[in-house]
Amino acid sequence: VMRLTKPTLFTNIPVTCEERDLPGNLFNQLMKDDPSTVNGAETLMLGEMLTLPQNFGNIFLGETFSSYISVHNDSNQIVKDILVKADLQTSSQRLNLSASSAAVAELKPDCCIDDVIHHEVKEIGTHILVCAVSYTTQMGEKMYFRKFFKFQVLKPLDVKTKFYNAETDEVFLEAQIQNITTSPMFMEKVSLEPSIMYNVAELNTVDTSGERASTFGSRTYLQPMDTRQYLYCLKPKQEFAEKAGVIKGVTVIGKLDIVWKTNLGERGRLQTSQLQRMVYSCVCFSFFFPSISSSSERTMDLVLEMCNTSSIHWCGVSGRQLGKLHPSSSLHLALTLLSSVQGLQSVSGLRLTDTFLKRTYEYDDIAQVCVVSSEVKKES
């Protein structure tokens, strides 16, 4: 069994010395006469010749695994009814990769049966190629043997997504794609296939002299451990946008389709599972804070700070000056809050600081508000 893969560029180890050393110019001349070196750049490790793979190499998720299987008759007898079967065992399933399930009538001495198998790798982890051969000898004895070839499938890309929900029902998706292999990749395509309720617009190009050009430049290579950010805008289709409240509850956005090529054109493709965003049920309401009165004999200079809780979010600028509060006077405040959780919620998180005395007054459990899923504002 031999894996079929692209050849690699030959690399040599340059051996040189200065002319005043004992070998003189001998090493340099040997490198110039070596057909594997580049003319004029003999000291570089990279050559112009291609070499066949010397080992199994790395296999990444999304690539196509190809292998050459050959069964050779080393004996001096003719064998009959030869059946070659190739299965690929993964952690979750066993796949039959044989091109044909029919048995070969006979195999003469010093002859062979050849087969080439292909499989698009869709799982990460340990894979075992099981090659089984059964045949019948001239004496009518049935023989059977198996060989196992184990290899690991690695993850080529690390994909992270972020969602930004706009007030106009638009959803912005930021996809961060990182090359976690040891060789550069040519990013052939990175697209978003939206769900049935959305249309998508790619925001990865700019208008240059009337033509759309990629924001990543003309060379779309992604070097090892480099990360690239892609941005998409999803807008609800007209028939769904007209239905109030329907699009706000949609969590499934779509899936990313990524196609790349490696150094010598080996192609790989990955599709993510359905991307889902978090849907927040937020209710906005106004709160009239009880009057703040000063019973002291001096003027107070107050600063208002608003601290959010896990379910209540204050709208406005925290840390703003309320101005001076003179003795025996009062101040009325009208504040707006945003609740992201339904049910009975406690209004908390107000802080008043007197800048003169550097003293802070905390106000928690000011009121209890029942939050329901409605556009009607609740006042307390």
Backbone torsions as a table, in degrees:
resi	resn	phi	psi	omega
1	VAL	NA	132.5	178.6
2	MET	-137.4	131.2	177.5
3	ARG	-74.1	135.3	177.1
4	LEU	-94.4	117.8	179.7
5	THR	-147.6	171.1	-178.7
6	LYS	-68.5	150.5	175.1
7	PRO	-71.0	170.0	178.3
8	THR	-121.3	158.9	176.9
9	LEU	-72.6	135.5	-178.4
10	PHE	-69.0	135.0	176.6
11	THR	-119.8	134.8	178.3
12	ASN	-119.8	165.7	178.4
13	ILE	-106.5	108.8	-177.6
14	PRO	-69.5	135.9	176.4
15	VAL	-121.6	116.8	-176.5
16	THR	-143.2	172.8	177.5
17	CYS	-157.7	170.3	177.2
18	GLU	-77.5	156.2	-176.5
19	GLU	-65.7	-25.6	-178.7
20	ARG	-81.0	-8.9	176.3
21	ASP	-73.5	168.3	-175.0
22	LEU	-58.9	-42.5	179.5
23	PRO	-70.0	-16.3	-179.7
24	GLY	66.2	-127.1	-177.3
25	ASN	-97.8	13.3	-175.2
26	LEU	-62.7	-48.7	-178.3
27	PHE	-63.1	-42.6	-179.8
28	ASN	-63.2	-39.0	180.0
29	GLN	-69.0	-37.3	177.1
30	LEU	-63.2	-38.6	178.2
31	MET	-68.3	-36.6	178.0
32	LYS	-66.9	-33.6	179.4
33	ASP	-81.0	-11.0	-179.0
34	ASP	-73.7	122.0	-177.4
35	PRO	-68.4	-15.0	-177.8
36	SER	-85.0	-10.5	-179.1
37	THR	-89.1	161.5	178.9
38	VAL	-88.1	129.7	-179.2
39	ASN	-61.9	122.8	-178.5
40	GLY	89.5	-10.2	178.8
41	ALA	-137.1	51.7	-174.5
42	GLU	-67.7	-25.4	-177.2
43	THR	-81.7	-6.3	175.7
44	LEU	-78.6	145.1	-177.7
45	MET	-74.4	-27.1	-175.1
46	LEU	-82.4	127.9	-179.8
47	GLY	-106.9	-175.6	-178.5
48	GLU	-98.4	-8.3	-175.1
49	MET	-95.0	152.7	177.5
50	LEU	-102.3	144.8	178.5
51	THR	-124.0	147.0	176.3
52	LEU	-71.5	153.1	-178.7
53	PRO	-59.5	134.0	-179.4
54	GLN	-98.3	-10.0	177.7
55	ASN	-146.6	-179.7	-174.8
56	PHE	-67.5	-32.0	178.2
57	GLY	77.4	-179.0	-179.5
58	ASN	-92.1	143.1	174.8
59	ILE	-121.8	129.5	-176.1
60	PHE	-113.2	150.7	178.0
61	LEU	-57.0	132.4	-179.8
62	GLY	97.4	-13.6	177.8
63	GLU	-87.0	166.8	178.5
64	THR	-99.9	120.7	177.8
65	PHE	-86.5	121.0	178.7
66	SER	-121.6	139.5	-177.2
67	SER	-144.5	145.3	177.8
68	TYR	-104.6	123.7	-178.4
69	ILE	-115.6	127.9	-179.4
70	SER	-131.7	127.9	175.8
71	VAL	-110.9	116.4	-174.2
72	HIS	-112.0	135.7	177.4
73	ASN	-88.0	103.5	-178.5
74	ASP	-86.5	-7.5	-176.7
75	SER	-87.8	-179.5	177.5
76	ASN	-104.9	18.4	-179.1
77	GLN	-120.1	154.6	175.2
78	ILE	-85.2	129.8	176.0
79	VAL	-107.9	155.9	-174.4
80	LYS	-127.4	163.8	175.9
81	ASP	51.4	54.6	-178.7
82	ILE	-84.5	125.8	178.8
83	LEU	-123.6	119.4	-179.9
84	VAL	-109.3	126.2	-178.3
85	LYS	-128.5	133.3	179.2
86	ALA	-123.6	120.6	178.1
87	ASP	-120.0	147.2	176.1
88	LEU	-113.9	117.4	-178.0
89	GLN	-100.2	123.0	175.4
90	THR	-113.2	-175.0	-179.8
91	SER	-71.7	-16.2	-175.6
92	SER	-122.6	-16.4	-175.5
93	GLN	-157.4	168.6	176.2
94	ARG	-125.9	122.9	-173.3
95	LEU	-113.2	137.6	176.2
96	ASN	-91.6	119.8	-176.6
97	LEU	-107.4	2.6	-177.5
98	SER	-66.8	138.2	-179.9
99	ALA	-72.0	-31.0	-178.2
100	SER	-140.8	143.8	178.7
101	SER	-102.9	4.1	-179.6
102	ALA	-85.3	145.7	-179.6
103	ALA	-83.6	147.8	175.9
104	VAL	-84.7	132.4	-173.7
105	ALA	-59.4	-48.5	-179.3
106	GLU	-154.0	158.1	178.7
107	LEU	-134.7	115.3	-177.6
108	LYS	-77.5	163.3	178.2
109	PRO	-59.6	143.7	178.3
110	ASP	62.8	22.4	174.7
111	CYS	-114.1	166.8	-176.0
112	CYS	-141.9	159.8	173.4
113	ILE	-113.3	124.6	-175.2
114	ASP	-113.4	146.5	177.8
115	ASP	-151.7	145.7	176.8
116	VAL	-122.0	127.6	-178.9
117	ILE	-115.4	150.9	178.7
118	HIS	-134.7	144.0	177.6
119	HIS	-155.8	128.5	175.1
120	GLU	-81.5	118.7	-174.4
121	VAL	-75.0	125.9	-176.5
122	LYS	-125.6	7.1	179.0
123	GLU	-133.2	148.2	176.0
124	ILE	-95.3	145.4	175.6
125	GLY	119.6	-160.5	-174.9
126	THR	-77.3	130.7	173.9
127	HIS	-121.6	142.1	178.9
128	ILE	-125.4	120.4	174.8
129	LEU	-89.4	116.6	-177.3
130	VAL	-105.9	114.4	178.8
131	CYS	-108.3	118.0	-177.8
132	ALA	-117.3	135.9	-179.4
133	VAL	-128.3	129.1	174.4
134	SER	-126.1	143.9	-178.3
135	TYR	-157.9	170.7	179.8
136	THR	-122.2	130.3	-180.0
137	THR	-79.0	173.8	178.3
138	GLN	-63.9	-24.4	179.5
139	MET	-84.1	0.9	179.4
140	GLY	85.4	8.3	-179.7
141	GLU	-84.1	130.9	179.7
142	LYS	-87.3	128.1	-178.1
143	MET	-118.7	154.1	-176.3
144	TYR	-155.1	136.7	173.4
145	PHE	-150.6	159.0	-179.8
146	ARG	-134.0	153.1	173.0
147	LYS	-133.4	145.9	-176.0
148	PHE	-118.7	137.9	177.7
149	PHE	-131.3	112.2	-176.1
150	LYS	-99.1	139.0	174.8
151	PHE	-149.2	159.6	-178.3
152	GLN	-105.0	138.6	173.5
153	VAL	-103.3	122.9	-174.7
154	LEU	-101.9	163.3	178.4
155	LYS	-89.0	122.8	-176.4
156	PRO	-86.9	-30.6	-172.9
157	LEU	-130.5	149.4	172.0
158	ASP	-114.5	118.6	-174.5
159	VAL	-114.5	125.2	175.5
160	LYS	-125.0	140.5	-177.6
161	THR	-126.0	148.1	175.1
162	LYS	-133.7	140.8	179.5
163	PHE	-114.4	142.1	175.5
164	TYR	-128.5	117.2	-178.5
165	ASN	-93.1	122.2	178.1
166	ALA	-90.7	160.6	-179.9
167	GLU	-70.4	-18.3	-178.0
168	THR	-91.8	20.4	-179.3
169	ASP	71.8	3.2	174.0
170	GLU	-78.3	148.0	178.4
171	VAL	-123.9	127.4	177.9
172	PHE	-104.3	129.2	179.7
173	LEU	-113.1	126.0	173.8
174	GLU	-109.0	120.0	179.6
175	ALA	-111.3	121.9	177.2
176	GLN	-103.9	117.0	-176.7
177	ILE	-114.5	123.6	-178.4
178	GLN	-118.1	134.2	175.2
179	ASN	-83.8	110.8	-177.7
180	ILE	-106.4	18.3	173.4
181	THR	-91.5	-177.6	-178.6
182	THR	-101.5	7.7	-178.9
183	SER	-134.5	155.0	179.9
184	PRO	-68.4	156.5	178.5
185	MET	-123.3	143.6	170.4
186	PHE	-96.9	112.0	-177.0
187	MET	-81.1	99.6	-176.8
188	GLU	-74.9	-40.1	-179.0
189	LYS	-156.6	135.1	169.6
190	VAL	-134.7	106.2	-175.2
191	SER	-131.3	160.8	178.1
192	LEU	-113.7	121.7	175.4
193	GLU	-94.7	105.6	-173.2
194	PRO	-74.4	163.5	174.1
195	SER	-73.3	176.8	-172.0
196	ILE	-66.6	-19.3	-175.4
197	MET	-92.3	-5.1	-172.0
198	TYR	-126.2	152.9	163.4
199	ASN	-108.1	146.2	-175.2
200	VAL	-118.5	143.5	174.4
201	ALA	-126.8	125.4	178.6
202	GLU	-79.9	134.3	-179.3
203	LEU	-113.1	39.5	-176.7
204	ASN	-112.5	17.4	177.7
205	THR	-131.3	158.4	177.0
206	VAL	-128.6	155.3	-179.6
207	ASP	-86.8	114.4	179.5
208	THR	-123.3	109.8	179.1
209	SER	54.4	42.9	178.2
210	GLY	81.1	0.5	179.7
211	GLU	-121.2	146.7	179.0
212	ARG	-84.2	121.7	-179.6
213	ALA	-119.6	146.4	-179.3
214	SER	-67.9	141.7	177.4
215	THR	-69.2	-14.3	-179.5
216	PHE	-93.9	2.6	179.9
217	GLY	90.0	-178.3	-177.4
218	SER	-75.9	-24.3	179.8
219	ARG	-101.5	111.9	-175.9
220	THR	-98.1	42.7	177.9
221	TYR	-85.3	140.6	177.1
222	LEU	-116.3	111.0	-176.7
223	GLN	-73.4	160.7	179.7
224	PRO	-55.3	133.4	179.1
225	MET	68.0	6.4	174.8
226	ASP	-81.5	153.0	-179.5
227	THR	-123.5	139.0	178.0
228	ARG	-126.3	141.3	-177.6
229	GLN	-108.2	129.2	176.8
230	TYR	-115.3	141.4	-176.4
231	LEU	-125.3	136.5	-179.5
232	TYR	-135.6	147.3	176.9
233	CYS	-116.9	122.5	179.1
234	LEU	-106.6	125.5	178.9
235	LYS	-116.1	136.3	180.0
236	PRO	-66.3	142.8	176.7
237	LYS	-65.5	156.1	-172.3
238	GLN	-57.5	-42.2	-176.2
239	GLU	-67.5	-25.2	177.8
240	PHE	-93.3	-29.3	-179.8
241	ALA	-67.7	-28.6	-178.9
242	GLU	-74.7	-17.7	179.5
243	LYS	-89.1	107.1	-175.1
244	ALA	-63.4	132.4	175.5
245	GLY	83.0	-12.8	-177.8
246	VAL	-72.8	-49.1	-174.8
247	ILE	-69.2	-24.6	-178.5
248	LYS	-68.9	-24.8	-178.9
249	GLY	-93.2	2.2	-178.7
250	VAL	-77.3	126.3	179.9
251	THR	-104.7	-31.9	-178.0
252	VAL	-79.2	121.9	-176.2
253	ILE	-102.1	-43.5	-176.7
254	GLY	153.3	-165.7	-179.4
255	LYS	-140.4	150.6	-179.8
256	LEU	-87.6	139.9	175.8
257	ASP	-118.3	116.3	-174.3
258	ILE	-120.0	126.6	178.3
259	VAL	-126.0	133.1	-179.3
260	TRP	-141.3	167.7	174.2
261	LYS	-133.6	146.3	178.6
262	THR	-92.6	-167.0	-170.4
263	ASN	-53.3	-46.3	-174.2
264	LEU	-109.2	29.6	171.2
265	GLY	88.3	8.7	176.7
266	GLU	-69.3	128.6	-170.9
267	ARG	-98.3	142.0	175.7
268	GLY	-137.2	152.2	-178.6
269	ARG	-145.8	137.2	176.9
270	LEU	-132.9	141.4	171.5
271	GLN	-124.6	129.3	178.2
272	THR	-76.5	165.3	170.7
273	SER	-72.4	174.1	-178.7
274	GLN	-61.2	123.4	179.5
275	LEU	-78.9	137.4	-178.3
276	GLN	-127.1	136.3	177.1
277	ARG	-100.3	160.4	175.2
278	MET	-84.4	133.8	178.1
279	VAL	-104.3	122.6	-179.4
280	TYR	-103.1	130.1	175.4
281	SER	-98.6	97.7	-173.7
282	CYS	-107.8	137.8	176.8
283	VAL	-124.0	129.5	-178.6
284	CYS	-104.3	134.2	178.0
285	PHE	-148.6	160.0	-179.6
286	SER	-99.8	148.9	-179.2
287	PHE	-132.2	125.6	179.3
288	PHE	-96.6	108.9	-177.2
289	PHE	-71.9	135.5	177.2
290	PRO	-55.1	150.4	-175.3
291	SER	-58.9	140.2	177.1
292	ILE	-97.9	117.3	-177.6
293	SER	-116.6	151.8	-179.7
294	SER	-110.6	118.7	177.0
295	SER	-103.2	1.5	-179.8
296	SER	-82.7	171.2	-177.8
297	GLU	-95.2	11.9	179.9
298	ARG	-132.5	165.1	179.2
299	THR	-81.7	137.3	179.3
300	MET	-107.6	137.8	174.9
301	ASP	-109.0	108.1	-168.4
302	LEU	-103.3	143.6	173.3
303	VAL	-123.3	130.8	-178.1
304	LEU	-100.4	126.0	173.9
305	GLU	-118.1	136.9	-179.1
306	MET	-117.3	117.4	-177.5
307	CYS	-106.0	123.6	179.7
308	ASN	-75.0	150.9	172.4
309	THR	-109.5	-174.5	-178.5
310	SER	-68.6	-22.8	-177.4
311	SER	-121.5	-19.2	-178.2
312	ILE	-114.3	128.8	179.6
313	HIS	-124.7	125.1	-178.8
314	TRP	-81.2	138.7	177.7
315	CYS	-100.9	126.3	-179.4
316	GLY	134.0	-171.5	-177.1
317	VAL	-100.2	120.7	176.9
318	SER	-84.3	145.0	-179.5
319	GLY	87.4	15.2	-178.2
320	ARG	-83.6	152.0	179.2
321	GLN	-77.9	131.8	174.9
322	LEU	-94.1	-8.6	-179.9
323	GLY	92.7	-172.7	-176.8
324	LYS	-88.1	138.1	175.7
325	LEU	-114.2	110.5	-175.3
326	HIS	-78.9	161.2	-179.5
327	PRO	-57.1	140.2	177.4
328	SER	62.8	24.0	177.5
329	SER	-117.4	170.8	-177.1
330	SER	-135.8	163.1	-178.0
331	LEU	-136.9	131.9	-179.5
332	HIS	-107.2	136.2	-179.3
333	LEU	-124.1	138.4	172.5
334	ALA	-120.8	113.1	-175.5
335	LEU	-116.9	154.5	179.6
336	THR	-114.8	136.1	-179.4
337	LEU	-123.2	157.7	178.0
338	LEU	-126.8	123.3	179.8
339	SER	-106.8	131.1	178.9
340	SER	-103.2	1.5	-179.0
341	VAL	-132.1	135.1	177.6
342	GLN	-82.5	161.6	179.4
343	GLY	109.4	-169.7	-179.4
344	LEU	-78.5	118.9	-176.2
345	GLN	-120.2	145.3	178.7
346	SER	-96.8	127.7	178.5
347	VAL	-82.8	114.0	-176.7
348	SER	-144.1	170.4	170.0
349	GLY	103.3	18.3	176.2
350	LEU	-95.1	138.4	178.9
351	ARG	-132.2	127.7	175.4
352	LEU	-113.6	125.8	-178.3
353	THR	-116.7	126.7	173.9
354	ASP	-88.2	110.0	-174.2
355	THR	-69.1	-19.9	179.4
356	PHE	-72.1	-48.1	-177.9
357	LEU	-96.2	-3.2	-177.5
358	LYS	57.2	40.0	-178.5
359	ARG	-113.6	136.9	-178.1
360	THR	-113.3	133.0	177.6
361	TYR	-109.0	125.4	-177.2
362	GLU	-101.6	137.4	179.6
363	TYR	-125.7	104.7	176.7
364	ASP	-121.5	158.3	-177.6
365	ASP	52.1	48.7	-179.0
366	ILE	-69.3	-40.3	-179.1
367	ALA	-158.5	164.9	175.6
368	GLN	-112.7	128.9	-177.1
369	VAL	-125.5	133.2	175.6
370	CYS	-92.6	115.1	-176.7
371	VAL	-97.7	124.7	177.8
372	VAL	-122.7	160.2	-179.3
373	SER	-79.5	86.4	-179.2
374	SER	-154.2	156.1	177.5
375	GLU	-86.3	-4.0	178.8
376	VAL	-75.3	129.0	-178.9
377	LYS	-77.2	139.0	178.2
378	LYS	-103.9	134.8	-179.7
379	GLU	-119.3	146.0	178.8
380	SER	-136.5	NA	NA
